[in-house]
């Protein structure tokens, strides 16, 4: 049997449904892969991705860290921390780090559990539920809404708008067409809330941003301007919603497919944090990190010149058998370790929150249900260039 020519396209649905066979071939046959259609390179081995992720001097984020934004050449406005490099990145990260202080995390934990119970209790007498639409998306949206001070009645509209803006791809080998006004469009939804919060300050992130002083590179201090507050708010709302919802969807699927490990978690809930880490390794919610090559570099005997586009496939790295024994086996007892939250200065600022949300979600799920089966006939993939996962992950809790 003649194997098909190796081809990887981050916008191709057919590959995205199960990228692991393609990534396995890339690691073995083309550790530095080049796609002529979209003019990008890709690294797929753990050691290579782990080396490149923290090297911001060589691999820049300021042109976009998702393939569609990077390839489009759209100008990124200030305040989108995910798409910034030092020194601006460092200034803004210090400011945003106040969102995830120990005090806020302590306050959020009880609320996350309350949000979970409110979402799950009405589902107990049904034949099943959806891990994404009825739990993961709701939980992430409520938590970020609380942190930002956005009313619950408005949160679904904001999430729907985010989903529409980041959905890309095609059934074939298409491209990630992106609107030239994607950043401005994402900010519009928050104008009313920011103006209202400016007149009615409270103990939430939006008030913090409106009253914050930021130190500019020249050492002077100034308040954030309105555009920066809008950019920060839109970024936190988008990033905070998507990653956690996909993580919870994947974990619901994987525990449905591995009943022995699910039963272990029912009997020993202290293992749930380890199960969260293994889920992050096995199915990275954000498996592709795009970078702009800022200076000539060499990988595997080939030069990659300044100005090139490079994709760092952390989702592939997490399945590299050079790093992990039996990497395609889901094992909640595996020693934790993965690249799903990145490394270096761009390590995910919301990692602690995502872990907390997933841990509490499955503590509460497993208190109510010890058995479920995945309803793949009604499952639906999310199609975006920034996150990978399920838009719908229904399960049956009563098998007739």
N, C-alpha and C positions, 0 to 999 in steps of 0.2 A: 504493500500500500504506500503510495506517494503522499507525504505529508504536505499540506497546503503551505504556501509561502507565508512566512511570519509577518503578521500585520497587526499593529496596535493603533487604535484611534479612540481617544477619550470621549468622543461624541457619538460613537456607534453603539446603539442600544444592544445589538446582538452580542457585542463583546462585554458590555457593562453588565449584562445579566449574569455572566459568570466569567470574570476576567482572569481567574486563577490559572487555567491552562495556558493562556497567552502569556501571562507574566512568568510562568514557570519556564516556558520556551525562551523568553527574553533573557532571563537570568542565565540560562545555559548557553544559548546561541548568540545573543547580542546584548551583553551587559551594558554596552552603550548603544542604544537603539536610535535610529534616525527615521523619521516619518517625512517623506518628501512632499506629500500632499499639504500638510499643515506646517511644514518646515520647523520641526522641533526635534530635539534629542530627548532621551529618557534614560534614567538610571533606575535599576530595579533590584539590585542586590542590597542586602542589609548593610554591609560594611560601607558601600558606596553612598547610600542614602544617608546613613548616620554621619558620614564624614562631610557631606555637602550641606545638610540642613543647618548646622550652626555657623557655616562660613558665609556670613552676610556680605563680607567684602567682595567675594567672587560671585555670589548668587543673590541678586537683589530682588526685593519684594515690591519696590516702589512703582513698578509698571503693572502690577497685578499678580496675585498668587493663585488665581484660578485660570485655567487654560483659556476660557472664553474672553476674559478681561485682558489678559496678557497678549493674546493673538490679535485682539481688535485694535490695540493702540490707543484706547480711550484714556484720556487724562484722568488721573485719580485725584479727587479733592483732598485737602488736609483733614485729618481727623479719622480716616479709615485706617485704624491701627494695623489691621491685617495686611495692608498694602503700603507700608512705610518702612524706611530704613533709617538708621541713626544719621544725624543726631535727633531728628524730629521724632522718630519712633521712640527713643528713650524718654524724651520729655512727655510724650503722650501716654506711654505705658505706665510711667510713675503716677500720672494723674488717674488713669483708669484702674490701677491696682486697688484703689480705695473701694471699688465695687465688691471685691472679694476678700475683704478683711475678715479675720477670725470673728469679730463681733457680728458682722453681717451674716456669715455662714452659720453661726450659732442661732441667730434669729430666724434664718431661713429654714433650718432643718425642721422645726416644728410646723411651719407653714406648709412645707413640701409634703409632710405626712398628712396634714389636714386636707390638702388638695387631692392627694392620692385617695384618701378615704371617701371624699365627696365624689370622686370619679368612679370608684369601684363598687361602693355599696349598692347603688341602684342596679348593678349588673349581676348580682349574686344569684338571682332567681331565673336568669336567662340561660339559653342554651350555649352561649358563647359571647365573646366580645372581641374588639379590635385593639391590639396592643399599641397601634399608632394613633388612630383617630379618636379613640375613647380613653387613652391613657397617656402615651408618650407626648403627643402634640399638646394635649390639654395641660399636662403637668409642666412642660417646658414653658408654655405660653403664660400660664398663671404665675410661675415663679419669676420670669423675666418681667412680666407686667407689674408684679409687686415691687420688684427692685426699682423699676423705672417710674412707678406711680401712674400706670395707665389703667383706667377702669376696666374691669372684667368684661363689661358689655361691649367694649370696642376692640378687645384683643383678637378675636377671630378674624375680623376684617383686616387687621394689620398682618396677621399670619398669612391669610389668603393672598394678600398683595405681594408678600415676600416670596411665596411659592411660585406665583406667576412670573416674577421677574427673574428668578434663577433657573427656571426650567429651560433646558436646551436639548439639542441632539436631534437625531433622526433615526429611522429604522435602518437606513443604510449608512454608508460612510460619509455622513454629512459634516457640517461645521457648526460651531457654536455661535450662531448669529446673536449679537447682543445689542440692545438699544444704546445709542449714543448718549441718552439721558438717563441711564439706569441709576446712577447715583443720585441725581436730582429727584428722580421719581421716588426713590426709596425714602428720601427725606421729607417729601411733601406731606406724608401721612402723619408726621409728628409736629408739624408747625403749630397746630391748634393747642396741643398739649403743652408744648414748651411755652407758648405765650401765656397760657392759663397758669402754669406753674410759676412763671416769673412774677405773677401777681399774687399767687397763693403758695408760698414756700412750705415745704414739708420735709419729713425725714426720709427722703428717697434720693436715688441717684440723679434724677433730673435736676433737683434742687442743688445737689452737690456740684453738678457741672455748671449750672448757672452762676454759682457763687465762687467757683474755683479760680485760683490764680495760677497761671502757668508761667514757668520761667523760660524765656526765649534764649537761644544760643548765645546772645550777647550779654546774658546775665540779668537783664531787666525782667520785671514781672508785669503781667497784664491779665485781665479777665479773658476768658474764652469769648470769641465773637459768636453771634447767633448761628452762623453757618457751621462752625466747629461743633457747637452743642448738638445741632441737628445731625451732623455726620456721626458723632459718637453714639447718639441715641439709636440711629438707624442701624449702625453696625452691631451694637450689643443686642438689639431686638432680633436681628436676622441670625447672627451666629449662635446666640443662646437658644433660639428655638430649634434650629435645624439639627445640630449635632446630637442633642439629648434625645430628640424624638426618634432619630434613626437608630441610636444605640439601644433604646428600649425596644424598638421593633425587632432588631436583630436578636436581642437576648430572648425575647418571647419566642421567636422562631427556633433558635438553637436549643432552648430548654424543651420545646415541644418535640424536637428531633432526638433528644438525648434524655429519655425518661429516667434512666438510672441516676444520672447526675442531678436531674431535677428533684428526685426523691431524696438524694443526699442533702440538698439545700433545704428541703422541707424539714428534715430531721436535724440539720445543723445549720441554722441561719448565719452563723458566724463565717461560713464559707462564701456568703454572697459577695463580699468585696473581691474575693479572688475570681469568682465567676464573672464579675464585671470586667476585670482586667483581661481575662481570657477572651471575653467577647470583643473587647477593643482590639486585641491582637488578631483574632480570627476574622473579624469583619470590621475593618476600620471605617467609621462613618465618613471620614474625609481622607480618601486613600491616595489622592494625587495633589502634590504641591507644585505650583508653577513658579519658575524663577527666570529672571533676565540675567544673562551671563555678562558680568561687568568687566571681565578681563580674560584674555586667552588662557584656557586650561587644557589639561590633557587627561583623558580617561581611556584606559585599555588600549594604549598605543595610538589613539586618535586625538587630534587637536579639535577643540571646540572653541571657536573664535568669539571674541567680544561682540556683543549684540545678538548672539544666538538665544533661542528659547530652550529651556531645559525643564523637563518634568521629573520631579523626584517622587517615585512611586512607593510611598511608605506602606501602602496596602500590600504591595508585592514583597517588600522587605520583611514584613511581619510573617510571611509564609516561606522564607528562605531556609532551606534545609542546611545551609552552612552555619546558620545561627540557632535554629530550633530543631530538636529531634522530632521526627514525625510531624512536621508543621501543619499538615492538612487534617490533623486530628484535633477535635475540640476536647479540651481537658481542663476542667476547673481546678485540678491539682497541679497544673503546670506552674513552674516558678515564674512570677510576673516579669514582664519585659516586652516592650513594643515601642513603635515610633508613631503611634496614632495621634498623639498630642504634639508631635514635633520635637525639636531640640533647640537649645540655645536661646537667643533673644526672642525668638518667635514661638517659644513653647506656649501652648494654649493657656491664655489667662483664665479661662473658665473651666479648666480641667477639674478642679476640686468641686465645682458646682455640678458638672456633668456626672461625676462619680457619685456624689451625694444623691442626686436625683435618681440615678439608676439603682443604687443600693436600696433606698427607701421604697422605690416602686416595687421591687421584687420582694422585699420584706413583706409588704402589704399584699401583693398578689399571692404569694405562697402561704400566707395566713388564711386565705379564702379558697384557694384552689390548689390541689396537689396533682391534678391531671388536666391536660389539654392536648389537643391535636391540631396541627396547622391546617387551615382551610385554604390550600393553595389555589383552588379554583376561583376564589374570590379575592386573592391577594393581588396587589398592584405595586409595581416598582415606582419609586420617585426618580425623575430624570433631570438631574442637574449636573453642572460642571464642578460644583464645590463639595457636594456631599453625595454619598451613595447609600441606598437603603430602600426601605419599603415606605410607600405612601399609605398603603393599607396592609395590615398583617392580622387578618381575622383568625381566631382559633375557636374550636368547639370544646366546650368544657363538659358537655354531656353527650356521650356517644350512644346513640340508640341502637 
